[in-house]
Amino acid sequence: MTRGAKVTVAGAGALGLSCALALADAGCAVTLCDPDPEASASAVAAGMIAPVFEAVLDAAAAPAFDLLLAARDQWPGLEARAGVRLDRSGAMAVGDAAWLAGVSAGLVRLGLHGIDLPRRTATELAPGLSTAFDHATLVREDWRLEPRPALAALRAAAESAGVQTRREAIQDVGDADWLVVATGAAQGLAPELAELTPIKGQIVRYAELRGAGVSVRAEGCYAVPAADGLAIGATMEPGLADTAPDLEALAPMLAAGARLFPSLEDASFGLSAGVRAASPDGLPMAGFSAAPKVILATGARRNGWLLAPLMAQVVAACVTGRDAGPYVARLDPRRFEKGSG
Ligand SMILES: Cc1cc2nc3c(=O)[nH]c(=O)nc-3n(C[C@H](O)[C@H](O)[C@H](O)COP(=O)(O)OP(=O)(O)OC[C@H]3O[C@@H](n4cnc5c(N)ncnc54)[C@H](O)[C@@H]3O)c2cc1C
């Protein structure tokens, strides 16, 4: 084990902070650098820790259910370590009968059963929900956190574990023993980053409808009762790496949100956007780069918060030489090299 290794972590989003904390806890001397952490995708995310509905509703996530669930199971440890607060009240799918039947079939494929709720219970769990829906399906396995307080808690825990933080962009490994690249959709610090596709995501928040109830998953959007307002998200705009508002791209999602919560129809909202990073197989990259002394923690697509503790564990194991667990091969950044696999 390389105890006391000098490690630079580039990027202070969910992944960089989680890696920095795990590395400091493993005895490394860690410097965490980010020129603009407020602009991270992690800060604008909805904060769902949602292995079940992600695997049911997103075709790219379906084959990774075991991995997503294992990542979720790492969260209580990080909650205890860093004081990140998890909301475990669950998530509810709401839609017409045909769509809900598809959701139920997806749950059965995962070996799960949702709890079928009548309209009255659904509207109690999600105040303001439209009464046009007769049924809903609740799962307790999906959780949630508040991204900005979670980032602050991770940063505070990392700093009190000895992590030095700097507001600067990293260009190369420098004099570190290892460089951990957790730069989200940014390019440049490792050859494998060229495999990543940016996916712009726009999300809106209705400040007047403040957090109560469970998260809601529906056709065309999700609704998260966040502390700073009901969040309706999120667009998936592959190939776009900008964060400019685009009301045309947003319109179907806003309409879906207003179908769920009719009072949103004319309500004013705040808009934010972030850029996710997706690898060709939809799984993240966590492990050694082909570049010397470089370790990657990126490509988490739309599940970076969910995956953060598991990826941090793999990254820390790369540095310390400890067992990195059963997912190393599936997360290996070099799996896209020509001739591999
Ligand atoms: C609208 C939206 C909603 C989402 N909702 C969820 C959700 O509910 N649940 C979930 O799990 N995931 C969600 N995601 C996905 C999640 O936000 C991302 O997967 C996650 O934030 C990725 O974290 P990261 O640390 O890899 O990257 P980021 O959070 O993007 O952080 C990368 C950081 O690297 C910094 N950086 C770039 N280049 C350099 C450099 N050279 N040197 C130093 N620093 C650098 C940047 O400034 C940035 O702060 C959502 C994403 C979006 C856009």
Ligand as a Chemical Component Dictionary entry (heavy atoms), coordinates in Angstrom:
data_LIG
# 
_chem_comp.id                   LIG 
_chem_comp.type                 NON-POLYMER 
_chem_comp.pdbx_formal_charge   0 
_chem_comp.three_letter_code    LIG 
# 
loop_
_chem_comp_atom.comp_id 
_chem_comp_atom.atom_id 
_chem_comp_atom.alt_atom_id 
_chem_comp_atom.type_symbol 
_chem_comp_atom.charge 
_chem_comp_atom.model_Cartn_x 
_chem_comp_atom.model_Cartn_y 
_chem_comp_atom.model_Cartn_z 
_chem_comp_atom.pdbx_ordinal 
LIG C1  C1  C 0 -29.935 18.470 -14.499 1  
LIG C2  C2  C 0 -29.192 17.314 -13.914 2  
LIG C3  C3  C 0 -29.811 16.514 -12.968 3  
LIG C4  C4  C 0 -29.116 15.430 -12.423 4  
LIG N1  N1  N 0 -29.729 14.677 -11.446 5  
LIG C5  C5  C 0 -29.041 13.648 -10.873 6  
LIG C6  C6  C 0 -29.633 12.889 -9.836  7  
LIG O1  O1  O 0 -30.763 13.128 -9.443  8  
LIG N2  N2  N 0 -28.907 11.875 -9.287  9  
LIG C7  C7  C 0 -27.627 11.592 -9.701  10 
LIG O2  O2  O 0 -27.026 10.655 -9.186  11 
LIG N3  N3  N 0 -27.046 12.311 -10.691 12 
LIG C8  C8  C 0 -27.723 13.321 -11.278 13 
LIG N4  N4  N 0 -27.159 14.034 -12.296 14 
LIG C9  C9  C 0 -25.842 13.630 -12.787 15 
LIG C10 C10 C 0 -24.783 14.132 -11.858 16 
LIG O3  O3  O 0 -24.984 15.498 -11.605 17 
LIG C11 C11 C 0 -23.420 13.910 -12.495 18 
LIG O4  O4  O 0 -23.257 12.562 -12.880 19 
LIG C12 C12 C 0 -22.361 14.266 -11.447 20 
LIG O5  O5  O 0 -22.588 15.565 -10.985 21 
LIG C13 C13 C 0 -20.983 14.146 -12.004 22 
LIG O6  O6  O 0 -20.121 14.576 -10.988 23 
LIG P1  P1  P 0 -18.609 14.862 -11.306 24 
LIG O7  O7  O 0 -17.962 15.160 -10.005 25 
LIG O8  O8  O 0 -18.080 13.768 -12.165 26 
LIG O9  O9  O 0 -18.621 16.140 -12.290 27 
LIG P2  P2  P 0 -19.040 17.641 -12.015 28 
LIG O10 O10 O 0 -20.020 17.750 -10.927 29 
LIG O11 O11 O 0 -19.382 18.232 -13.331 30 
LIG O12 O12 O 0 -17.695 18.304 -11.492 31 
LIG C14 C14 C 0 -16.564 18.414 -12.319 32 
LIG C15 C15 C 0 -15.735 19.578 -11.786 33 
LIG O13 O13 O 0 -14.457 19.522 -12.434 34 
LIG C16 C16 C 0 -13.996 20.837 -12.556 35 
LIG N5  N5  N 0 -12.918 20.854 -13.542 36 
LIG C17 C17 C 0 -12.993 20.770 -14.894 37 
LIG N6  N6  N 0 -11.760 20.800 -15.454 38 
LIG C18 C18 C 0 -10.878 20.919 -14.414 39 
LIG C19 C19 C 0 -9.454  20.972 -14.329 40 
LIG N7  N7  N 0 -8.662  20.928 -15.414 41 
LIG N8  N8  N 0 -8.875  21.065 -13.102 42 
LIG C20 C20 C 0 -9.644  21.097 -11.977 43 
LIG N9  N9  N 0 -10.989 21.036 -12.007 44 
LIG C21 C21 C 0 -11.602 20.950 -13.204 45 
LIG C22 C22 C 0 -15.231 21.631 -12.959 46 
LIG O14 O14 O 0 -15.069 23.016 -12.645 47 
LIG C23 C23 C 0 -16.307 20.949 -12.109 48 
LIG O15 O15 O 0 -16.552 21.652 -10.897 49 
LIG C24 C24 C 0 -27.805 15.129 -12.849 50 
LIG C25 C25 C 0 -27.179 15.955 -13.784 51 
LIG C26 C26 C 0 -27.858 17.040 -14.319 52 
LIG C27 C27 C 0 -27.156 17.926 -15.300 53 
# 
loop_
_chem_comp_bond.comp_id 
_chem_comp_bond.atom_id_1 
_chem_comp_bond.atom_id_2 
_chem_comp_bond.value_order 
_chem_comp_bond.pdbx_ordinal 
LIG C1  C2  SING 1  
LIG C2  C3  SING 2  
LIG C2  C26 DOUB 3  
LIG C3  C4  DOUB 4  
LIG C4  N1  SING 5  
LIG C4  C24 SING 6  
LIG N1  C5  DOUB 7  
LIG C5  C6  SING 8  
LIG C5  C8  SING 9  
LIG C6  O1  DOUB 10 
LIG C6  N2  SING 11 
LIG N2  C7  SING 12 
LIG C7  O2  DOUB 13 
LIG C7  N3  SING 14 
LIG N3  C8  DOUB 15 
LIG C8  N4  SING 16 
LIG N4  C9  SING 17 
LIG N4  C24 SING 18 
LIG C9  C10 SING 19 
LIG C10 O3  SING 20 
LIG C10 C11 SING 21 
LIG C11 O4  SING 22 
LIG C11 C12 SING 23 
LIG C12 O5  SING 24 
LIG C12 C13 SING 25 
LIG C13 O6  SING 26 
LIG O6  P1  SING 27 
LIG P1  O7  DOUB 28 
LIG P1  O8  SING 29 
LIG P1  O9  SING 30 
LIG O9  P2  SING 31 
LIG P2  O10 DOUB 32 
LIG P2  O11 SING 33 
LIG P2  O12 SING 34 
LIG O12 C14 SING 35 
LIG C14 C15 SING 36 
LIG C15 O13 SING 37 
LIG C15 C23 SING 38 
LIG O13 C16 SING 39 
LIG C16 N5  SING 40 
LIG C16 C22 SING 41 
LIG N5  C17 SING 42 
LIG N5  C21 SING 43 
LIG C17 N6  DOUB 44 
LIG N6  C18 SING 45 
LIG C18 C19 SING 46 
LIG C18 C21 DOUB 47 
LIG C19 N7  SING 48 
LIG C19 N8  DOUB 49 
LIG N8  C20 SING 50 
LIG C20 N9  DOUB 51 
LIG N9  C21 SING 52 
LIG C22 O14 SING 53 
LIG C22 C23 SING 54 
LIG C23 O15 SING 55 
LIG C24 C25 DOUB 56 
LIG C25 C26 SING 57 
LIG C26 C27 SING 58 
# 
